[in-house]
């Protein structure tokens, strides 16, 4: 009997449900990885060891034997981690990971590209039709820039980002890079971007983490 027959859902579906209910587990995963890699100097890191440590610490903190992390979730935590930190792909050994699987966890949990654009238009009180048009008013350009940046933080591809506002990927890159530049040079602009991020409370922590490294290193 396979996982779906036993639980009524796929491993991926079960992982997404567990992650949304227990986001602190992923925070611990990152914490222990960087402890082992940066402080201990480990080049190869065991995801199984990290998960076992999380189980042990959760037991010590909660005194609850009911806290369980399914062994099947271990590889999915690695894939989620690699979607955020692809530069550490050499640290883990995973079998048969196809390129489109790396962002699979993120893709199932993030808002749709259209929802992102809608939210940003609502924050700026600008009709979406103008953002998708060829109009070049300053406030419309600003919204396009911030949309391209936020969508990039959600790990959407540049072609997808551009297509949503009727632009090609090179225009999406240009808008994103301008947004990064202004985040780095204009406090008011950075504040606006953080206001938008606050409107995605479930993702706020990871978006701010990505933004912090993004605009400081990519501009």
Secondary structure as the mmCIF struct_conf table of DSSP 4:
data_model
#
loop_
_struct_conf.conf_type_id
_struct_conf.id
_struct_conf.beg_label_comp_id
_struct_conf.beg_label_asym_id
_struct_conf.beg_label_seq_id
_struct_conf.end_label_comp_id
_struct_conf.end_label_asym_id
_struct_conf.end_label_seq_id
HELX_RH_AL_P HELX_RH_AL_P1 UNK A 3 UNK A 7
BEND BEND1 UNK A 8 UNK A 9
HELX_RH_AL_P HELX_RH_AL_P2 UNK A 11 UNK A 21
HELX_RH_AL_P HELX_RH_AL_P3 UNK A 23 UNK A 34
HELX_RH_PI_P HELX_RH_PI_P1 UNK A 35 UNK A 39
BEND BEND2 UNK A 40 UNK A 40
BEND BEND3 UNK A 43 UNK A 44
HELX_RH_AL_P HELX_RH_AL_P4 UNK A 47 UNK A 62
TURN_TY1_P TURN_TY1_P1 UNK A 65 UNK A 66
HELX_RH_3T_P HELX_RH_3T_P1 UNK A 71 UNK A 73
HELX_RH_AL_P HELX_RH_AL_P5 UNK A 74 UNK A 84
HELX_RH_3T_P HELX_RH_3T_P2 UNK A 86 UNK A 91
BEND BEND4 UNK A 95 UNK A 96
HELX_RH_3T_P HELX_RH_3T_P3 UNK A 99 UNK A 101
TURN_TY1_P TURN_TY1_P2 UNK A 102 UNK A 103
HELX_RH_AL_P HELX_RH_AL_P6 UNK A 104 UNK A 109
BEND BEND5 UNK A 110 UNK A 110
HELX_LH_PP_P HELX_LH_PP_P1 UNK A 111 UNK A 112
HELX_RH_AL_P HELX_RH_AL_P7 UNK A 113 UNK A 124
TURN_TY1_P TURN_TY1_P3 UNK A 125 UNK A 125
HELX_RH_AL_P HELX_RH_AL_P8 UNK A 128 UNK A 131
BEND BEND6 UNK A 132 UNK A 134
HELX_RH_AL_P HELX_RH_AL_P9 UNK A 138 UNK A 153
TURN_TY1_P TURN_TY1_P4 UNK A 154 UNK A 155
HELX_RH_AL_P HELX_RH_AL_P10 UNK A 158 UNK A 164
TURN_TY1_P TURN_TY1_P5 UNK A 165 UNK A 166
HELX_RH_AL_P HELX_RH_AL_P11 UNK A 169 UNK A 185
HELX_RH_AL_P HELX_RH_AL_P12 UNK A 187 UNK A 198
TURN_TY1_P TURN_TY1_P6 UNK A 199 UNK A 199
HELX_RH_3T_P HELX_RH_3T_P4 UNK A 201 UNK A 203
HELX_RH_AL_P HELX_RH_AL_P13 UNK A 204 UNK A 217
#
